[in-house]
Amino acid sequence: MDEAFKSIKLIKSESVWENMAKMCVKSRRLDVASVCLGNMGHARGAKALREASKYQELDARVAVLAIQLGLLDDAERLLKSCKRYDLLNELYQANGQWDKAIAVAESNDRIHLRSCHYNYAKHLEEKGDLNSAISYFERSDTQKFEVPRMLFDEPQDLEKYILKSKDRSLRKWWAQYLESTGEMETSLQFYESAQDFLSLVRVYCYCGNLDKAAEICNDTGDRAACYQLARTYENQDQPKESIHFYTRAQAYGNAIRLCREHEMDDQLMNLALLGKTEDMLEAAKYYEKKPGCQDKAVMLYHKSGSFSKALDLAFETKQFGALQVISESLTSNTDPEVLKRCAQFFLDNGQFDRAVDLLAIGKKYIDALKLCNDQNVMLTEELVEKLTPEKSDDKDSESDRMRILEAIATVCMNQRQYHLATKKYTQAGNRIKGMKALLKSGDTEKITFYAGVSRQKEIYVMAANYLQSLDWTKNPKVMKDIISFYTKGRALDSLASFYESCAQAEIDEYQNYEKALGALGEAAKSISNAKMSNTTLQEERLAALKHKITLIKKFVNAKRSYEDSPEEAIKLCQILLEEPDIDSSVRLGNLYGFIIEHFHRKGNFNMAYNLLQELRSKTSVNIGHYISMATLESIHQHLNIPLGRGPAVDNKSVDQFQEDDEGDIVGEAIEEEVDDFD
């Protein structure tokens, strides 16, 4: 190819250069082709080849050269091989091969499908095939403009097409055309079919048929149509009808203007409330100047957000009811001076709760709390939250906040709102006072929870002291909480006292000395581990506990050894009776009862009776609590002594007491806590 190019370089014949250019199509030498086109004087081809340089595909650029040289088959083959269906589509269109162009567009070049249909429609129009052209204009979605343009000189055909078509925009355009030619009746029909209510009303108003126009507006509610009719009524000086249709068109400004001009005050207020802020202000100014209508002006100023103006007018005209309504919508963003004036008004009229609310909104917290305290305004949770300042990073502001929180809590305490007081004391960081407030409420569940989450020694002890005031002997959970709180609060001396109380309960109520012994052991352990300031008192308490434990152990051992050596057991009990103040450790009734039961079993009824009399002389308690009724009856029966002497005898025996289910509660709770805290 290069040798051929060199050999014909000096030849001037166009046919030779043309043949050389066609060889470039097969060899794809576009650089040589551009020289050939230049020597041929083929300016259009040279330009097309230069513009084709933007194509990335080589075959597409060679196809452009082939087209310029008339090699259409080669161009078609090249475009298909590089899949440039858009250029292939253009080639078919330019070559008049419309079927192929549409087929390529539908299968491989859908982005140009509409433009292909449009171009084909234009081609059919030029050929005079209007029906086919209409079909392809519709496929290209350009029929709304192209079909009326094409058929404009054939009005009958155009009207038939529009009647056949259901396109509203076409019918509206045709109606406008008919209106311009003076065919009003026909244009109305087309406006109606196009549902162009504005144009319908406009034409009816032009024709003077206002009743029909009003009927259309009332039926459809079309805002533009209603506005058109309202303007017509206004021009004809019919304000009532005009206001009605301005209202339906939501043109409240125009309706308000007419009401003011014609003094229709009954409708003006309702329209102003429906309108924009500017409409409300205009109506408010109108009412303000009119005597006897200031209440409406206040309401409209309030609705439009002009609180200051509304309050000024309400104060000026002494509309107290309106003031109450306005005050309910005041917020922290309201002018502080406005809040102050409203609060003072409610103070002067004895409505202290509303005054407090406004002072809270205005962040006059101390004044509000003082008023609550002086006038006994009850604090609700909502009001308390209003009185609570927001948190701040500034130290001084945060200090003031803590002071206000404590003041709120104090007022709550005075009003016996203990839960609210606890909440505010806690927010102020004073959990001790919060716990004291909660203790006054008597809410055991919340007291227990608060102590658990506070994790402070003092609070643990306060909670435990409170729980001791309850009937803890019948509630194992309360007992566990008492022991747990005293342990966590490091109040071991108080824990020891509680264990002593548990032991005494076991002795007095259930006569269970074994469990009492366990409780006293825990009490001694707590006393020995306690860090009391008075060590002498601590040692004395520990010594007394150990002595008590020793005496109880002797009694328990005596009962245990009775089966094996009853005489030794009874002797040990008699020795215990000689101990000074033995009743504080082991009840006389239990000691005597044990000995009396022994002599009863042995048949020594005289000895048993003497001991019974001795017990009666030493104590005034119910003897039946310690000695079974069967034993008492047997002793008296054998000695022929009536059973009524001495203190009254209860029918409940010792055995019955021991069978009581509640007898295990205290001991079980103690055993569980011993396991937990040992």
SULCOR-V120219 format. One record per residue. N is the residue number from 1. SS is DSSP state (h for helix, s for strand, l for the rest). PHI is phi as a letter, one per 20 degrees, with the letter a starting at -180 (NA if undefined). OMEGA is omega in whole degrees, -180 to 180 (none if undefined). Layout:
BEGIN
n | ss | phi | omega
N | SS | PHI | OMEGA
N | SS | PHI | OMEGA
END
This chain:
BEGIN
n | ss | phi | omega
1 | l | NA | 180
2 | h | f | 179
3 | h | f | 178
4 | h | f | -180
5 | h | f | -179
6 | h | f | -176
7 | h | f | -178
8 | l | d | -174
9 | l | f | -176
10 | l | e | -180
11 | l | e | -177
12 | l | d | -176
13 | l | f | -178
14 | h | f | -178
15 | h | f | 178
16 | h | f | 180
17 | h | f | 179
18 | h | f | 178
19 | h | f | 178
20 | h | f | 180
21 | h | f | 179
22 | h | f | 175
23 | h | f | 179
24 | h | f | 178
25 | h | f | -179
26 | h | f | -179
27 | h | e | 179
28 | l | m | 178
29 | l | e | -177
30 | h | f | 179
31 | h | f | 178
32 | h | f | -179
33 | h | f | -180
34 | h | f | 177
35 | h | f | 179
36 | h | f | 180
37 | h | f | 178
38 | h | f | 179
39 | h | f | 177
40 | h | f | -174
41 | l | m | -178
42 | l | e | -175
43 | h | f | -180
44 | h | f | 179
45 | h | f | 179
46 | h | f | 179
47 | h | f | -179
48 | h | f | 179
49 | h | f | 178
50 | h | f | 179
51 | h | f | -180
52 | h | f | -179
53 | h | f | 179
54 | h | f | 179
55 | l | f | -179
56 | l | f | -176
57 | l | f | 178
58 | h | f | -179
59 | h | f | 179
60 | h | f | 180
61 | h | f | 178
62 | h | f | 179
63 | h | f | 177
64 | h | f | 177
65 | h | f | -180
66 | h | f | 179
67 | h | f | -179
68 | h | f | 179
69 | l | e | 178
70 | l | n | 179
71 | l | e | -172
72 | h | f | 180
73 | h | f | 178
74 | h | f | 179
75 | h | f | 179
76 | h | f | 180
77 | h | f | -178
78 | h | f | -179
79 | h | f | 177
80 | h | f | -178
81 | h | f | 178
82 | l | e | 176
83 | l | l | 173
84 | l | e | -175
85 | h | f | 177
86 | h | f | 178
87 | h | f | 177
88 | h | f | 177
89 | h | f | 179
90 | h | f | 179
91 | h | f | 179
92 | h | f | -180
93 | h | f | -179
94 | h | f | -178
95 | l | e | 179
96 | l | m | 179
97 | l | e | -170
98 | h | f | 179
99 | h | f | 178
100 | h | f | -179
101 | h | f | -179
102 | h | f | 180
103 | h | f | 178
104 | h | f | -179
105 | h | f | -179
106 | h | f | -175
107 | h | e | -172
108 | l | c | -175
109 | l | c | -173
110 | h | f | 179
111 | h | f | 179
112 | h | d | -176
113 | h | f | -179
114 | h | f | 179
115 | h | f | 177
116 | h | f | 177
117 | h | f | -179
118 | h | f | -180
119 | h | f | 179
120 | h | f | 177
121 | h | f | 178
122 | h | f | 178
123 | h | f | 179
124 | h | f | 178
125 | h | f | 179
126 | h | f | 178
127 | h | f | -180
128 | l | n | 178
129 | l | e | -171
130 | h | f | -179
131 | h | f | 178
132 | h | f | 178
133 | h | f | 178
134 | h | g | -179
135 | h | f | -178
136 | h | f | 172
137 | h | f | 178
138 | h | f | 178
139 | h | f | 179
140 | l | e | 179
141 | l | l | 177
142 | l | c | -174
143 | h | f | -177
144 | h | f | 178
145 | h | d | -171
146 | h | f | -178
147 | h | f | 175
148 | h | g | 177
149 | h | f | -177
150 | h | f | -175
151 | h | d | -175
152 | l | f | 180
153 | l | e | 177
154 | l | c | -173
155 | h | g | -180
156 | h | f | 177
157 | h | f | 180
158 | h | f | 180
159 | h | f | 177
160 | h | f | 179
161 | h | f | -178
162 | h | f | 178
163 | h | f | 178
164 | h | f | -180
165 | l | f | 178
166 | l | d | -178
167 | l | f | -177
168 | h | f | -178
169 | h | f | 177
170 | h | f | 180
171 | h | f | 178
172 | h | f | 179
173 | h | f | -180
174 | h | f | 177
175 | h | f | 178
176 | h | f | 178
177 | h | f | 179
178 | h | f | 178
179 | h | f | -179
180 | h | f | 179
181 | l | e | 177
182 | l | n | 180
183 | l | e | -172
184 | h | f | -176
185 | h | f | 180
186 | h | f | 180
187 | h | f | 178
188 | h | f | 179
189 | h | f | -179
190 | h | f | 176
191 | h | f | -179
192 | h | f | 179
193 | h | f | 177
194 | l | e | -179
195 | l | l | 176
196 | l | e | -172
197 | h | f | 178
198 | h | f | -180
199 | h | f | 177
200 | h | g | -178
201 | h | f | 180
202 | h | f | -179
203 | h | f | 179
204 | h | f | 177
205 | h | f | 178
206 | h | f | 180
207 | h | e | 178
208 | l | n | -179
209 | l | e | -175
210 | h | f | 180
211 | h | f | 179
212 | h | f | 178
213 | h | f | 179
214 | h | f | 178
215 | h | f | 180
216 | h | f | -179
217 | h | f | -179
218 | h | f | -178
219 | h | f | -174
220 | h | e | -177
221 | l | m | 180
222 | l | f | -173
223 | h | f | -180
224 | h | f | 179
225 | h | f | 179
226 | h | f | 179
227 | h | f | 179
228 | h | f | -179
229 | h | f | 179
230 | h | f | 178
231 | h | f | 179
232 | h | f | 178
233 | h | f | 179
234 | h | f | 179
235 | h | f | 179
236 | l | e | 176
237 | l | l | 173
238 | l | c | -171
239 | h | f | -177
240 | h | f | 179
241 | h | f | 180
242 | h | f | 179
243 | h | f | -179
244 | h | g | -176
245 | h | e | 171
246 | h | f | 179
247 | h | f | 179
248 | h | f | 177
249 | l | e | -178
250 | l | m | 174
251 | l | e | -171
252 | h | f | 179
253 | h | f | 178
254 | h | f | 179
255 | h | f | 179
256 | h | f | 179
257 | h | g | 179
258 | h | f | 179
259 | h | f | 179
260 | h | f | -178
261 | h | f | -177
262 | l | d | 175
263 | l | l | 176
264 | l | e | -173
265 | h | f | -178
266 | h | f | 179
267 | h | e | -174
268 | h | f | -176
269 | h | f | -179
270 | h | f | 180
271 | h | f | 180
272 | h | f | 179
273 | h | f | 179
274 | h | e | -173
275 | l | e | 179
276 | l | f | -180
277 | h | g | -180
278 | h | f | 179
279 | h | f | 179
280 | h | f | -179
281 | h | f | 179
282 | h | f | 179
283 | h | f | 180
284 | h | f | 178
285 | h | f | 179
286 | h | f | -179
287 | h | f | -179
288 | h | f | -179
289 | h | e | -176
290 | l | e | -178
291 | l | f | 177
292 | l | n | -178
293 | l | d | -177
294 | h | f | 179
295 | h | f | 177
296 | h | f | 178
297 | h | f | 179
298 | h | f | -179
299 | h | f | -178
300 | h | f | 176
301 | h | f | 180
302 | h | f | -179
303 | h | f | -179
304 | l | e | 178
305 | l | n | 179
306 | l | e | -175
307 | h | f | -178
308 | h | f | 180
309 | h | f | 180
310 | h | f | -180
311 | h | f | 179
312 | h | g | -179
313 | h | f | 179
314 | h | f | 177
315 | h | f | -178
316 | h | f | -178
317 | h | e | 176
318 | l | l | 178
319 | l | e | -173
320 | h | f | 178
321 | h | f | 178
322 | h | f | 179
323 | h | f | 179
324 | h | f | 180
325 | h | f | -178
326 | h | f | -176
327 | h | f | -179
328 | l | f | -178
329 | l | d | 179
330 | l | f | -179
331 | l | c | -180
332 | l | f | 179
333 | l | e | 180
334 | l | f | 179
335 | l | g | -179
336 | h | g | -180
337 | h | f | 178
338 | h | f | 179
339 | h | f | -179
340 | h | f | -180
341 | h | f | 179
342 | h | f | 180
343 | h | f | 179
344 | h | f | 178
345 | h | f | -180
346 | h | f | 176
347 | h | f | -179
348 | h | f | -178
349 | l | d | 174
350 | l | m | 178
351 | l | e | -170
352 | h | f | -180
353 | h | f | 177
354 | h | f | 178
355 | h | f | 179
356 | h | f | -179
357 | h | f | -180
358 | h | f | 176
359 | h | f | 178
360 | h | f | 179
361 | h | f | 179
362 | l | e | 178
363 | l | m | 172
364 | l | e | -168
365 | h | f | -177
366 | h | f | 178
367 | h | f | -180
368 | h | f | -180
369 | h | f | 178
370 | h | f | 178
371 | h | f | 177
372 | h | f | -178
373 | h | f | -176
374 | h | f | -175
375 | h | d | 177
376 | l | l | 174
377 | l | e | -175
378 | l | f | 179
379 | l | e | 173
380 | l | d | -180
381 | h | f | 179
382 | h | f | -180
383 | h | f | 179
384 | h | f | 179
385 | h | f | 176
386 | h | f | -179
387 | h | e | -178
388 | l | e | 179
389 | l | f | 177
390 | l | f | 179
391 | l | f | -179
392 | l | b | 177
393 | l | e | 180
394 | l | f | -176
395 | h | f | -179
396 | h | f | 179
397 | h | f | -180
398 | h | f | 177
399 | h | f | 177
400 | h | f | 179
401 | h | f | 179
402 | h | f | -180
403 | h | f | 180
404 | h | f | 178
405 | h | f | 179
406 | h | f | 178
407 | h | f | 176
408 | h | f | -179
409 | h | f | 180
410 | h | f | 179
411 | h | f | 178
412 | h | f | 178
413 | h | f | 180
414 | h | f | -180
415 | l | e | -180
416 | l | m | 173
417 | l | e | -168
418 | h | f | -180
419 | h | f | 176
420 | h | f | 178
421 | h | f | 179
422 | h | g | -179
423 | h | f | -177
424 | h | f | 176
425 | h | f | 180
426 | h | f | 178
427 | h | f | 178
428 | l | e | 179
429 | l | n | -179
430 | l | d | -176
431 | h | f | 179
432 | h | f | 178
433 | h | f | 177
434 | h | f | 179
435 | h | f | 179
436 | h | f | 178
437 | h | f | -179
438 | h | f | 178
439 | h | f | 180
440 | h | f | 180
441 | h | f | -180
442 | l | m | 180
443 | l | e | -173
444 | h | f | -177
445 | h | f | -180
446 | h | f | 177
447 | h | f | 179
448 | h | f | -180
449 | h | f | -178
450 | h | f | 178
451 | h | f | -179
452 | h | f | -177
453 | h | e | -178
454 | h | f | 178
455 | l | l | 175
456 | l | c | -176
457 | h | g | -177
458 | h | f | -178
459 | h | f | 176
460 | h | g | -178
461 | h | f | 179
462 | h | f | 179
463 | h | f | 179
464 | h | f | 178
465 | h | f | 179
466 | h | f | -178
467 | h | f | 178
468 | h | f | 180
469 | l | f | 179
470 | l | e | 178
471 | l | e | -173
472 | h | f | -177
473 | h | f | -178
474 | h | d | -177
475 | l | c | -177
476 | h | f | -179
477 | h | f | 179
478 | h | f | 179
479 | h | f | 179
480 | h | f | 179
481 | h | f | 179
482 | h | f | -179
483 | h | f | -180
484 | h | f | -178
485 | h | f | 178
486 | h | f | 180
487 | h | f | 180
488 | h | f | 179
489 | l | e | 180
490 | l | l | 178
491 | l | e | -173
492 | h | f | 177
493 | h | f | 177
494 | h | f | 177
495 | h | f | 178
496 | h | f | 179
497 | h | f | 179
498 | h | f | 178
499 | h | f | 177
500 | h | f | 178
501 | h | f | 177
502 | h | f | -180
503 | h | f | -180
504 | h | f | 177
505 | h | f | 177
506 | h | f | -178
507 | h | f | -172
508 | h | f | -173
509 | h | e | -173
510 | h | c | 179
511 | l | l | -179
512 | l | d | -175
513 | h | f | 179
514 | h | f | 179
515 | h | f | 176
516 | h | f | 179
517 | h | f | 177
518 | h | f | 179
519 | h | f | 179
520 | h | f | 176
521 | h | f | 177
522 | h | f | 178
523 | h | f | 179
524 | h | f | 179
525 | h | f | 180
526 | h | f | 180
527 | h | f | -178
528 | h | f | 180
529 | h | e | -178
530 | l | f | 177
531 | l | d | -178
532 | l | e | 179
533 | l | f | 180
534 | l | e | -177
535 | h | f | 180
536 | h | f | 179
537 | h | f | 179
538 | h | f | -180
539 | h | f | 180
540 | h | f | 179
541 | h | f | -180
542 | h | f | 180
543 | h | f | 180
544 | h | f | 179
545 | h | f | -179
546 | h | f | 178
547 | h | f | 179
548 | h | f | 179
549 | h | f | -179
550 | h | f | -179
551 | h | f | -180
552 | h | f | 178
553 | h | g | 179
554 | h | f | -180
555 | h | f | 180
556 | h | f | 179
557 | h | f | 179
558 | h | f | 180
559 | h | f | -179
560 | h | f | -176
561 | l | e | -174
562 | l | f | -177
563 | l | f | -178
564 | l | e | -178
565 | l | c | -177
566 | h | f | -178
567 | h | f | 179
568 | h | f | 180
569 | h | f | -180
570 | h | f | 179
571 | h | f | 179
572 | h | f | 179
573 | h | f | 179
574 | h | f | 176
575 | h | f | 179
576 | h | f | 179
577 | h | f | -179
578 | l | e | 178
579 | l | f | 178
580 | l | f | 178
581 | l | l | -179
582 | h | f | -176
583 | h | f | 179
584 | h | f | 179
585 | l | d | 177
586 | l | d | -176
587 | l | f | 178
588 | h | g | -179
589 | h | g | 179
590 | h | f | 179
591 | h | f | -180
592 | h | f | -180
593 | h | f | 179
594 | h | f | -179
595 | h | f | -179
596 | h | f | 178
597 | h | g | 179
598 | h | f | -178
599 | h | f | 177
600 | h | f | 178
601 | h | f | -179
602 | h | f | -180
603 | l | n | 179
604 | l | e | -174
605 | h | f | 178
606 | h | f | 179
607 | h | f | 180
608 | h | f | -179
609 | h | f | 180
610 | h | f | 178
611 | h | f | 177
612 | h | f | 178
613 | h | f | 178
614 | h | f | 178
615 | h | f | 180
616 | h | f | -179
617 | h | f | -176
618 | h | e | -177
619 | l | b | -180
620 | l | d | -179
621 | l | f | 179
622 | l | f | -176
623 | h | f | 179
624 | h | f | 177
625 | h | f | -176
626 | l | d | -176
627 | l | c | -177
628 | l | f | -179
629 | h | f | 180
630 | h | f | 179
631 | h | f | -180
632 | h | f | -180
633 | h | f | -180
634 | h | f | 180
635 | h | f | -177
636 | h | f | -179
637 | h | f | 180
638 | h | f | -180
639 | l | e | -179
640 | l | l | 178
641 | l | d | 179
642 | l | g | -177
643 | l | e | 179
644 | l | c | -176
645 | l | f | 178
646 | l | m | 180
647 | l | g | -179
648 | l | g | -177
649 | l | d | 179
650 | l | f | 179
651 | l | f | -179
652 | l | e | -175
653 | l | e | 177
654 | h | f | -180
655 | h | f | -180
656 | h | f | 178
657 | h | f | -178
658 | h | f | 180
659 | h | e | -178
660 | l | f | -177
661 | h | f | -177
662 | h | f | -177
663 | h | f | -177
664 | h | e | -171
665 | h | f | -176
666 | h | f | -178
667 | h | f | -180
668 | h | f | 180
669 | h | f | -180
670 | h | f | -179
671 | h | f | 179
672 | h | f | -179
673 | h | f | 176
674 | h | f | 179
675 | h | f | -176
676 | h | f | -170
677 | h | d | -178
678 | l | f | none
END
